[in-house]
């Protein structure tokens, strides 16, 4: 078989050696493959099916990818019969041919051994492990082991007859936190490994929190919580600055720790009961969620400048806008995470404190339920996935705490508990799968917004009731 390629001249090169081509035995054609074309001299007496592999090697070498069945055809016509020769297909000198792939898929390979077929099928459909998946698995394992080990250490340290050397244990945790913080900076800034940098920063924050909790003698109490939350906030800020990664995560941790530190300071210095501190923390956190967008704009430098500045300085430069917008989104994610977590913790703490002090469990359950509903209602207003997931998780946890306390306090019949569990599960599935696909009328949307506002408005009188404000005013009234 002789195939020659046109290389800019009218010479036709035969495969193997140069010779004069016998015109009657060859067809000089132009083969188009994609955006390229090649001039070839093809023997007229060889079946087309035998010519296609060599034509593919010459004309379609840059286009080779997945295995496919190639075919030759004239423009606008059906494919040539591969069992016939070029002469039998009516191909003459100067004909333009198009090399294309057949739309029919390749036949499935046949295996003599079924185990080979299973292995080939699994190799084609199974996702192979990647280095990123391995690093993420190692990060999750390290975080879990550190959490479990630290909790065991804290429980043993606070036991009446637990192990000694609490100060030494706190020193070891502080040293481990410092080493993890330094290693996180090296991992991210030196090697560009974001997963390792974020993991080590989180471990450093956790170790510093545990060290602050243990170093104060006579715990557990408000002073222990104050030092622990202060250490967590400071370490989160250091991790954000030193590692340079996980800005939203460390912002959320720092903001949550700061609010918790304020609550612990009030509990340590003042004489306010825990239920009052928890209710005030939840109420303040819900209010801060409402202004978190404005706070993120202000912190990212996107707010308009005062009128006294020059006109060119009133707005950020156009080149700097994408960076500031990304910074504002990161701030918003961190602030929403911090405030939603503090609202959930405040509501759950209030619920537990009300039940432990012998107060009305109905008020605590209602406060936790309304706080959870308010958090869930806010999740639909945030287009970002991280914000919506954070608000949904915190709202669900708060509602779950209210449900557990309600079942424990009232002790209803078991069938009623089963019905409540089924209804809650069905409601969650309906809100997640069916509600987003429905077309809501303007009246229905307005009704949902009004229900959200009513839930937010109901938090205030319940918080005042829990704090005992109504009883105080009644006592002051003559």
N, C-alpha and C positions, 0 to 999 in steps of 0.2 A: 504494500500500500504506500502510495506517495502523496504527501501533503506538503505544500510549500506556502510560505508566508511572504507577503509583500512588505519590503523594508524600505520603502521610499523610492525604489526604482521599479522598472518593469521586469526585472529578473525574477524568475520563479525558482525557488530553491527546493530541491527535493530532499526528503528526510534521509540522511546518510551521506550523499555526495551530489555535487552539482552536475546536471546534465541537461540536455535539450529536451523539452517536454513535447511529447507527441500530442498534438492538438486534438485528434479524434478521441483519444483515450482519457482526456482530462476535461474538467469543467472549471473554468476560472470564475469564481463567485466571490461575493463580499458577504461576510458573516458579521452580523451585528449582535453584540452581547451587552445589554445595558446601554451605557453611553459610549462605548468603544466599538470599533469595527476593525476587521482584519481581512485582507485579501488573500485568498487561498486558491490553490489548484488541487482539485479533488478528483480522484479516479472515478470515471463514470460507470465502471462495471462492478463496483464494490457496494454491498448493501449499506443503506444509510445507518442502520444500527451499529455496524462495525466502524463507521467513520466518526460517530458522535464522541466516543471517549477521547480520541486524539484532537478533535476540534475543541472540546472543552478544555483540554490542557493548554492549547495555544490561545484560543480566543477568549475564554472565560476564566483564566487563571486568577486575575485580581478579584473576581466575583465569587470564588469558591467559598462556601460557608458550610451550612448543614448539608448532609447528603440529600440529593434530590435526583429525580429522573428528568434528564434533559431531552429536548426534542428540537428538531429543525422544522421550520415552516417558512413559507413566503409571506410577505406582509399582507394581512387581512385574509389569509386562507388557513385551512386546517393544517395540522401537522403532517409532515411527509410520512409515508408508509415506511417503517424502518426495515421491513423485510424486502423492499424493492431497492434497486439501484437508483442513482441520480438520473440516469437516462430513462429508466422506466417511470420515474416520477415526473418526467418532463422538464428537468432542469437543464438549461443551456448556459453558454458562456455569458457572463455579465449579469447573471441572476443575483438578486439580493435575497439573502436568507437571514432569518431571525432565530437566534439560539435562545430558548426560554426553558423554564422548568415546567413540568407537568403539574396541573392542579391536583391530580390524584396522589394520595399519600403513598409512600413506599410500603411495600408489603411487610408485615411483621416478620421478624426473624424466627426461624424454626430451630428448636433445640431438641436434641436427643434425650437429654437429661432434664427432668422438671426442675431440679435444683438450680440449674443454670438459668432457666427462665425466671425463676423467683428472684435470683440474685440480680439479674439484669433489670427487672422491673423495679426492684427496691432501689437500685443504684440510680435509676432515672427519676424516681419520685421522692426519694428521701433527701432532705436538706442536710448537707454535710456540716459538721461543727466548724465554727469560725473562731478566730482568736478573740474577737469582741465578745462572743457568747461565753467563751471560757473566762475572760476577765470579769464579765458581769456575774457569772456564777460564783467565782472566787470572792467578789465583793459582797454578794449576798451572804455567802457562808461566813465570811469574816465578821460582818455586821451581826449576824445571828449569834455566833459564838461569843462575841464581845458583849452583846446585850444579856445573854443568859448568864455568862460568868460574872458580869457586874452586878446583876440582880441578886445572885447567890451571895456574893461578897457583901452587899449592903444588908441583906437579911441576916447574915451571920454576925455582922458588926453591930447591929442594933438589938441582937438578942441579949437577954439579961446574963446568960452564961455562955456567950459566944466566944469566939477566938479573940485574943488580945492583939496588941500592936496595931490599933486602928490608925494611928498617925502614920506609921510606917506604910500601911496599905495605901493611905491617901497619897503619900509621897511617891509610891510606885506608880499609881494611876496618873499623877501629875506628870511624872517623867515620861511615861508611855504616851501621854497626850502630846507633850513637846516633841518627842521623836516622830510621832505620826504626823504632826503638823509640818515639821521640816521635810520629812519624806514626801508628803503631798506636794509641797512646793517644788521639790526636785523632779517629781514624776510629771507634773504638768508643765512647768516652765522649762525643764531640761529635756524631757523626752516627748512632750506633747500628748501624754496619756491622760485624757480627761476623766475616765472612769477611775483610774487609780488615784488621781488627785482629789476627786470628790469623795471617794471612799475614805481615804486617809484623813481628810478634813472632818468628815462626820465622826470618825472614830476618835479624833482628837477632841472634838466637842463633847462626845459622850464620856470620855475619860475625865475631862476637866469637870464636867457636871458631877460625876460620882465622887471625885476627890473633894470638891466643895461641899458635898453632902456629908461626907464622913469626917472632915477635919474639925467640924464644930462639935465639941463634946456635949453629952447630955441629950442627944436626939432620940428619935426624930421630932422636929418641931419647926416653928416658923423661922428661927435663925438658920437652921440647916437648909431650909428651902430658899432662904434669901441668898445665902452664899452660893448655893448650887446654881440658881438661876442667873445670878450675876456672873459667875464663872462661865456659864453656857453662853450668855450674850457676848461677853468679851472674847471668848474663843471663836465664836462664829464670825465676829467682825475680823479677827486676826486671820482666820482661815480664808475669808473672802479676799482680804488684801494680799495675803502671802501666796496662796495657791493660784489665785486669778481665775478660778472656775466655779461653777455652781452658784452664780450670783443670786438667782431666785431662791434656791434652796437655803443658802446661808442667811439671806435676808429674812425669810420666813422663820427660821430658827431664832435668829437674833431678835426679831420683833416679838415673837411669842415669849421668849425668855425675858425680855424687858418688861412686858406686861405682867408676867408671873412674878418678876422681882418686885414690882410696885405693889402687887397684892400681898406678897410675903412681907414686905416692909410695913405695910399697914397692919398686918396681923401681928408682927413682932413688936411694933412700937405702940399701936393703939389697942383699944379694948373691944373692937368690933367683932362680933361673932362670925364664924366662917360662912354662914348662909348669907349674911349681908355682903361680905367681900365677894363671894361667888356671884351673887345677883348683880352687884355693881359692875363686876368684870364682864359678865355676859352682856349687860346693857351697853356698856362702853364699847365693847368689841363690835356689836351690831351697828352702833353709830359710826365707828371708824370704817367699817366695810362700805358704808354709803359714801364716804369721802375719800376712799382709797384711790379712785381714779384721779381726782384732783391732786392728791398728794404725790402720786407717781409723776404727773406732769410737772409739778413744781420741783421735785427732786431730780428729774432728768434734765431740767433747764429748758423745757419747752414752753414755759409760761411767758406771756408778753412782758417786755421790759417797761419800766416806768416811762412816762411821757417826757421826762427831762433829759433822757439820753438821746443820742443822735439817731436820726432816722435809719441809718445803716446798721445800727446796733440793736434795734428793737426786736428783730427776729433773728434766729440763728441762721448761719450760712447754709446755702443749699447743699453743699457737700457734707455738712455735719448733720443734716436732718436725719438720714437713715440711721446713723449711730445713736443719735438721741432718741429716736423712736424705738429702737431696739432696747435701749436702756430704760425707757419709760415702761415698756412691756415687761421687762424683767422686774422692775420695781413693783409694778401692779401685781404680778404673780406672787412675789414674796410677801407683799402687804396683805393680800387676800388670804394667803395661806396662814400667816401669823394671826390675823384677826379672827378668822373662822375657827382655828384651833383653840384660841383663847375663849371664844364664845362658847364652844362646845364644852371645854373644860370648866368654865364658870357655871354653865347650866347643870352639868353633871355633879359638880361639887356642891352646888346649892341643893340639888335633889338629895344627895347623900346626907348633907348636914341637917336638912329639915327632918328627914326620917330618923336620924340618930338622936336629935334633940327632942323628939316626941311631938313635933309640930304636925300640922295637917299635911298628910302625904298627898292629898289631892292638889293642893296648891303647888307643891314641888313638882308633881307629875305634869300638871298643866304648864308650868313654866318651862320645863324641859321639852315638852311636846311642841309648844309654840316657838321656842327657840330653834328646834330642829326644823319645823316647817318654814320659818323665816330663812334659815340657811339654804334649804332646798329651793325655796322660791327665788332666792338671789342667784342660784346657779344658772337659771335660764337666761339671765340678762348678760352673762359673760360669754362672748363668742370663743374665747380661748379654751382649749381643751384642759389645760392644767388648772385654770381657775374653776371651771365647771366641775371637774372631778374632785377638787379639794372641797368645794362647798357641798357637793353631793355626799362625799364620804363623811364629813363632819356632821352634816345634818342627819344622815342615817345613823351614825353612832349615837347622837343625842336622842333621837327617837327610840333607838334600841334600849338605851338606859332607862328611859321613861317607861317603856313596855315591861322591862324586867322588874322594876320597882313596883309597877302597878299590879303585876301578877303576884309578886311576893307579898305585897301589903294586903290585897283583897282576897287572895286564895280562892279564885273562882273554880267552878267545876272543870275537870279536864277537857270535856268536849268543847267548852267555850274557849279554852286556850288554843285548842287545835283549830277552831274556826277563825280565831283572831290571827293565828300564824298564817293560815291559808289566805285570808283576806289581805294581810300585809304583803305577802309574797305576790299575790295577783296584782295588787296595786302598783308595786314596784315594776313588775313586768309590763303592765299597761303604760305606765309613765315612760318607760324606756324604749319600748318597741312600737306601741300603737299610737300614743299621743303625738310624737313628732311627725307621723305620716298623715295625720288628720288635717283637714283644712278648717281652721277656726274662723268663725265670723267675727267681725269687729266687736259685736256685743259680748261674745264669749271671751275674747281677749281682754276686753275692758273688765269683765267680771273677774277674771284671774288676777288682773292687776289690783283690783279693789280688795280681793281676798288677801293678796300679799301685803297691801298697806294695812289692812285690819290686823293681820298677824303681827306686823311690826308695832302697831299701836297698842296691841294688847300686852306686849312685853313690859311696857312702862308701868301700868297699874299693878301687874303681878309682882314686878320687882319692888314696888313701893309696899305692897302687902307683905312680902317676905321680909323686907327690911324693918317692918313694924312702924312705918311712917303713919299709917292711919290710926293706930293705937296711940301713938305719941300725940298726934293732933287732937284726938278725942280726949286725952287726958288733960291737955292744955286748955280745952274749951270749958269755960265755966258752966 
